[in-house]
C-alpha cells in the first residue's frame, strides 16, 4: 500500500488546541504603555479568532461552513509512503509524507485562510490585509477572501515579489491586490524606504504595513498566516488526519519532521501527536527545521519581542532574532521570519521539540533527490523537512533501526523553479 486517502466524512470535526495540554503555563501576551497593542487586537481581528487565540479549551468545533469548503478544496489530503526514496537511500526506515501540496493553492495555508475569512465575514468586514513571504499564504488568503466575497490586500516581501512573479499572478487571478513591501502606501513603509530605498523587505515589515492598513479602516481586519495560536489551531486538521491514516498503515511514528518559519505547518502536523506523547501513548522525536540563514530556534533568544518590525503587535514570548532583523535573501521566503509561534517556542524550550538548522545547498539537493524519486517538486521551505527526514533515514541505515519517519510535505515548488535553476547552475552557496 503506497497511499491512504480518507473520505470527506473523515475530515476532522474539531480543531485540537494544545494550549489545554501544555506542560507549563503559557506566557501571556503583553504590551507597551505607549503602544496599547493588546487594546488594538479587537480592531484588527475577528471575534471568532480572538476567542480561539486565548482559549484553553482542548477541542474547538469546526463550523459546518468551513468543513464544507475544506471538502471543496480537496481535504482530506493523502498520506503517501515514499517507497522510491527509501529504495534510493537503501534504508530500513519507512518514510511517509503528508501531501499538503494537493490543495488548489499548493500548500497547507488554506486550512487557516478559510477559517479566518469565515470569521471575518461573520463580523461584516469588507476586506482583509495580510503579509506574505514566499507567496503561499497570500495566495491562500486571496482565494479564501474571493470565496467569501471579500477584498484582500497582500503586502509581499519585496525580494520574494521579485523572485516569484507568478505567485503575484495567481493572487491576482484570485482577485487579490498584491504590493511589494516596503511600499509607499503606509507611514511605516515610507519610513523604511526613506532610511533604505533598496530595503529587500522582511515579513516583520510586511506585517507592520498590513496591520497599519487595517487599523486605519473600520471595515478592514488583519489576517496572519502563522505564529499566533489560532493559526496553529486551524492547521491541526493535518495531524488529526495523519493519525487516522497511520492507523490504516498500522504504523506509529518514531520521527516527525516539518519546516518552521512561523511554525504553522509544524504545529498542524505534530500537535495532535505531541498530545499523544505527553499522554505517554507514543515515543516520538519531533524535529522543527529552519534555515541556517535565519536560525530563530537554534540561535535566537527566548524572550518577549514584537511580532512585527514597527512594534504594532503585542509582545510575545518566543525565540527571536530581534524584530528589526533582516535575514539574507535566500529562496525559502516562507521561513525568513525573525520570530516563532509562542507555542512551538515553548515546546522547544521545554525540550519536547528538537530544533535543527540546515544549509541551502543541502536543502536543494534534497529537493532534487525527492523529485527524482517520488516525482514531486517540493517547495524550498518543504525541502528543509525533506533534508532532515533523509538525514534521519540515513542514520537508520547506519544503525539498522526500522524507524517510521513522517514528513509534512507543506507545499509544492512549481512556482519556485528559479531557485532550482540557480541550484542546478551552481549559483547557490551557503
Secondary structure, 3 states (H helix, E strand, C coil): CCEECCCHHHCCCEEECHHHCCCCCCCCCECCCCCCHHHHHHHHCCHHHHHHHHCCCCEEECCHHHHHHHHHCCCCCCEEECHHHHHHHCCCCEEEEEEHHHCCCCECCHHHHHHHHHHHHHCCCCEEEEEECCCHHHHHHHHHHHHCCCEEEEEEEHHHHHHCHHHHHHHHHCCCEEEEECCCCCHHHHHHHHHCCCCCCCHHHHHHHHHHHHHCCCCEEECCCCCCHHHHHHHCHHHHHHHHHHHHHCCCCCEEEEECCCCHHHHHHHHHHHHHHHCCCCCCEEEEEEEHHHCHHHHCEEEEEECCCCCCCCEEEEEECCCCCCCCCCCCHHHCCCCCCHHHHHHHHCCCCEEEEECHHHHHHHHHHHHHHHCCCECHHHHHHHHHHHHHHHHHHHHCCCCEEEEEECEECCCCHHHHHHHHCCCCCC
